[in-house]
Amino acid sequence: LGAWCSRRSQRSGYKERVMSMSSDEQHKKREREKARALRKSRWWQQKLAEGVCHYCSATFEKRYLTMDHIVPVGRGGKSVKGNVVVCCKECNTAKAAKTPVEMLLDEIAGKTED
């Protein structure tokens, strides 16, 4: 009986992991849809028209700007005004899936290596 209970708990753990993976994927899909809608909003269009990258503060034409999630969607972030910023493609690529704290830690680590 003990071995059977052990196998059963292992299977239920697997089921929970599979279910959580699918809910993560559902979250990402939902947030991508919200981001698409947000890109069409007047608020986002005004932000783009300002043309200023949130991270480097440089000015760009609209076509060189992207939407960045401050807390990445893959890390639980949401597609809401308080979590998205306009940024240049270079900064967005450099940020990748990092949080602002991780970016600061990387910057500090880079300065100490010099």
KOLVOLO-89817 format. One record per residue (C-alpha): x negated, z negated, y. Coordinates in steps of 0.25 Angstrom, whole numbers, plus 5000, padded with zeros to 4 digits. Layout:
REM KOLVOLO-89817
XZY ...
This chain:
REM KOLVOLO-89817
500050005000 498949975010 498250115008 499650175010 499850095023 498450135028 498650285025 500050275032 499450215045 498350325045 499450425044 500250365055 498950355064 498750505062 500250535066 500050455078 498850525082 499550665080 500750615088 499850575099 499050705099 500350785100 500850695112 499550715119 499750865117 501150845122 500650775134 499650885138 500750985136 501650915145 500650885156 500151035156 501651075158 501750975170 500451025175 500951165175 502151125183 501351045193 500451165196 501751235201 502151115210 501951125225 501150995225 500051065216 500151195224 499851115237 498651045230 498051175225 498251235239 497351125245 496251175236 495451045234 494851005221 495250855218 493850825212 492850905221 493650915233 493251065235 494251165240 494651285231 495651395230 496851375222 496351455210 495151365208 495951235207 496551175195 497451055191 496750935186 497350815179 496550695184 496950625171 496850745161 498150775153 497350765141 497050615144 498450585147 498550635162 499850695167 500150815176 500650745188 500250755203 499450625202 498550675190 498250815194 497350865205 496851005210 495451025206 494451145205 494151205192 492751155191 493151005194 494251025183 493351075173 492350965176 493350855175 493950905162 494750795155 494050685162 494750575170 494250545185 493550425179 492850505169 492450605180 491850495188 491150435177 490550575174 490150585188 489450445188 488750475175 488250605181 487650535193 486950435185 486250545177 485650605189 
